[in-house]
Structure formats: C-alpha cells, structure tokens
C-alpha cells in the first residue's frame, strides 16, 4: 500500500493530499530511511517515524486498511513504539 494512503487510513491526516504534501517535504522515515515519495510501499512490520505537531510519532504498521473507517478501527492499523 502507498504510504500516503496508509497514513490517511490510519487517520494521521484529514485528507490524502495533506499526507502526500507532508511526505514530499521529507518529514517521514520508513525503517530509518528518509522517504520523500508518497508512493513508497508500506507493509506490516515496518516502522514509521514522523514529526506530527510538537511530538515525534514512532509507529509499527500492524495491518493495511481496506478503507478509512472510524478512529477505533484506524487504531488497529498500528501500534505506538516508545523510546526508539
């Protein structure tokens, strides 16, 4: 799945275009490498690191969503990682 689509499904961004612009400014890392392409592939088990607001989010992709569902459903797509 595309990174921008996954971030949108997981409800980190209100629109997919916002997620795309965020990624293109090289503000996201997949498994430690900087990504600046919205079409970068995301698979379960990958670790995403990105600064969102005042905090740096580090999350492990648990699943790929089939739709952008409600917030409780979106939280099942990832798990927070502390201290990495």
N, C-alpha and C positions, 0 to 999 in steps of 0.2 A: 504494500500500500504506500502511496505517496505520503511524505512527511507532512505536508500542509493539510492534507485531508485527515490524517490521523489526529493532528493537533486540534483540528476543528471538531472531529467526532468526540474527542476526549474533553471538549468544552474549555480548552485553554484560551480560545479566541472566539469572538462572536460570529465572525464570518471567515470563510476560507481565504478571501482576498487579504484580510488582515494577517492571517497566518503566513501567506505567501510573501507579503512585504517584509514581515518580521524575519523570515528565514533568509531572504535575499540580502539583508543587511549583515549577514554572517553572525547572527546572535545565537546560533544553536549548534550543539555538538552531538554527534552520534558516536557512541563508544569512544569518546575523547577526541575525535577529529572534527574540525570545523566544517560545517556544511553551509553552502550558500545557494543551493539549488532546491527549490520547492519539490521537485520530483524525486528527491533522494528516497531510496527504498527503506521502509521501516518493517521490521519483523519482530515477532515475540522474542523476548530475551535481550533485546538491545537496550542500552542505557542512553537516555536523552538528558542533556544538560542545557538549560537556558535561563536567562535572567528575565523574570516577569515581574514588572513593578520593582519594589525595593528588595525582593528576595530572589535567590538563585534556586531554581527548581531542578532537582535530580530525580528522574523517574525511570522505572524499568517498564518497558512495554510488556504487558501480560497477554493482551489479545488485540486483534484488529476488529474494529467495529464495522457492522454492516450498514448502520445508519447513525444519524446524530440523534440519539434518544435523550431522555431526561437525565438530569445530573446523577442520580443514583446509578443508572446504567453506565454512564460515562466513566464513573469512578472505578468500574470493574475492568476498564481497559489498561490500567496502570497501577503501579504501587510506588509509593514515595520511598526514596532511599535517603537516609540521614548520614551525614558525615563523609560522603565520598567526594 
